[in-house]
Amino acid sequence: MEPGRVCIMQDGGMLKERVILRDPATRTFSYAIDEHEMPAKNVVGTIRIDDLGNGNSFVSWSANLVLEPESAGQFGPMVQGMYQTGLASLEAYHNK
């Protein structure tokens, strides 16, 4: 069984995630969100960190999923907010 975690969101919502890929060589991490309250199915996220040199990095964070048609317009801003919060937390952690 793959390792997993439970995330509690700022609004109190809960996500149960399962690790799909952890590749230190490419600095890539992929996960499936198996239990959530989002209007989507088959959610898989990927985070990749590219070394830009001089102590700088570029982080890309993406998701593949199937949306319910009636909620497609709401989902983008919601996920963008989650990603912005997550990236800000990552940056704060590494700038201690």
Order of alpha helices (4+ residues) and beta strands (2+ residues): beta-beta-beta-beta-beta-alpha
